Amino acid sequence: MKNKLKLKKIKNHTKTNCPREWLYLNPAEITPRQIAEVFEKEDRFVAQLWEEAGVVEIELGENAKSIDMEQTGSDLGDEYSNQYLKERNITSVYLVMIVPEDEQTAYEAMRRVTASLGGYFCGDTEDFTPVIK
């Protein structure tokens, strides 16, 4: 009987297909300060900037979960990924970590970045999906 209750709890738990690791890609030179400035007049989201480290943390509201964006070079470590960047003339690359349980709130913050600065977010997956523009 105990095992059946555990199985029922597992089945009722909603699982997300949202990747935890993303990339923010932009053909323009985008600085961490520019990303943080997107959220300067925000009530819902707050951005913390560590300019020397090239890191922006976007707090997603009351639950204190966040999106972490770290500026990186344009070498993603494998030929296929680097060719992807080259074909799209990508000059700004950020490694992005989100909490999948907050995917809708994270997507909203990500859309604000793309609406203000252009570029797009894509899953750090083999086929660079899903994509948020």
C-alpha positions as CSV (number, residue, x, y, z in Angstrom):
1,M,0.0,0.0,0.0
2,K,2.8,2.4,0.8
3,N,4.5,1.9,-2.6
4,K,1.1,2.6,-4.4
5,L,0.9,6.0,-2.6
6,K,4.4,6.9,-3.6
7,L,3.7,5.9,-7.2
8,K,0.5,8.1,-7.2
9,K,2.5,11.1,-5.9
10,I,5.1,10.6,-8.6
11,K,2.5,10.4,-11.3
12,N,0.7,13.6,-10.1
13,H,4.0,15.6,-10.0
14,T,4.2,17.8,-13.1
15,K,7.4,17.5,-15.0
16,T,8.7,20.2,-17.2
17,N,10.5,19.8,-20.5
18,C,12.2,23.2,-20.1
19,P,16.0,23.0,-20.4
20,R,17.9,24.4,-17.4
21,E,20.8,25.6,-19.6
22,W,20.3,28.2,-22.4
23,L,22.3,30.5,-24.6
24,Y,21.5,34.1,-25.3
25,L,22.8,34.9,-28.8
26,N,23.0,38.3,-30.5
27,P,24.7,39.5,-33.6
28,A,25.2,42.9,-31.9
29,E,27.8,43.5,-29.1
30,I,25.7,43.4,-25.9
31,T,27.2,44.2,-22.6
32,P,26.0,42.8,-19.2
33,R,25.2,46.5,-18.3
34,Q,22.8,46.7,-21.2
35,I,21.0,43.6,-20.0
36,A,20.7,44.9,-16.5
37,E,19.4,48.2,-17.7
38,V,16.4,46.4,-19.4
39,F,15.1,45.8,-15.8
40,E,15.9,49.2,-14.2
41,K,12.3,50.4,-14.3
42,E,10.8,47.0,-13.5
43,D,8.7,46.3,-10.4
44,R,8.5,42.6,-11.0
45,F,12.1,41.7,-12.0
46,V,15.3,43.0,-10.4
47,A,18.7,42.7,-12.1
48,Q,22.0,42.4,-10.2
49,L,25.1,43.3,-12.2
50,W,28.6,42.0,-11.6
51,E,30.2,43.9,-14.4
52,E,33.8,42.7,-13.9
53,A,32.7,39.1,-13.9
54,G,30.4,39.6,-16.9
55,V,27.4,38.3,-14.9
56,V,23.8,39.4,-14.6
57,E,21.4,37.8,-12.2
58,I,17.7,38.5,-12.9
59,E,15.5,37.9,-9.8
60,L,12.1,36.6,-10.9
61,G,10.0,38.0,-8.1
62,E,8.9,37.0,-4.7
63,N,10.0,33.4,-4.9
64,A,13.7,34.6,-5.2
65,K,14.5,32.3,-8.1
66,S,16.5,33.8,-10.8
67,I,18.0,33.7,-14.3
68,D,21.8,33.8,-14.3
69,M,23.5,35.2,-17.4
70,E,27.2,34.9,-17.9
71,Q,29.0,36.6,-20.8
72,T,31.4,34.2,-22.6
73,G,33.5,34.2,-25.6
74,S,32.3,33.0,-29.0
75,D,33.9,29.6,-28.7
76,L,31.3,27.1,-27.6
77,G,33.8,24.2,-27.5
78,D,32.8,22.2,-30.5
79,E,32.9,22.7,-34.3
80,Y,29.2,22.3,-34.9
81,S,28.2,25.0,-32.3
82,N,30.9,27.4,-33.5
83,Q,29.7,26.9,-37.1
84,Y,26.2,27.8,-35.9
85,L,27.5,31.0,-34.4
86,K,29.5,31.9,-37.5
87,E,26.6,31.3,-39.9
88,R,24.4,33.7,-37.9
89,N,27.1,36.3,-37.3
90,I,26.7,36.0,-33.5
91,T,29.2,38.2,-31.6
92,S,27.5,38.2,-28.1
93,V,27.2,34.9,-26.4
94,Y,25.8,34.4,-22.8
95,L,25.5,31.2,-20.9
96,V,22.1,31.2,-19.2
97,M,20.8,29.1,-16.3
98,I,17.2,29.1,-15.3
99,V,15.1,27.2,-12.8
100,P,12.8,25.0,-14.9
101,E,9.9,25.1,-12.3
102,D,9.6,28.9,-13.1
103,E,9.8,28.5,-16.8
104,Q,6.8,30.8,-17.7
105,T,8.2,33.7,-15.5
106,A,11.7,33.1,-16.9
107,Y,10.3,33.2,-20.4
108,E,8.7,36.5,-19.7
109,A,12.0,38.0,-18.5
110,M,13.8,36.5,-21.5
111,R,11.3,38.0,-23.9
112,R,11.9,41.4,-22.3
113,V,15.6,41.1,-23.0
114,T,15.0,40.2,-26.7
115,A,12.3,42.9,-27.1
116,S,14.8,45.5,-25.9
117,L,18.1,44.3,-27.2
118,G,17.3,41.9,-30.0
119,G,18.9,38.5,-30.4
120,Y,17.3,35.3,-29.0
121,F,17.5,32.7,-26.4
122,C,17.9,29.0,-27.4
123,G,18.2,25.9,-25.4
124,D,21.8,24.7,-24.9
125,T,20.9,21.5,-26.6
126,E,22.1,19.6,-29.7
127,D,19.6,21.3,-32.0
128,F,19.5,24.7,-30.1
129,T,15.8,24.4,-29.3
130,P,13.6,25.6,-27.9
131,V,14.0,29.2,-29.1
132,I,12.6,32.4,-27.5
133,K,12.7,35.5,-29.7
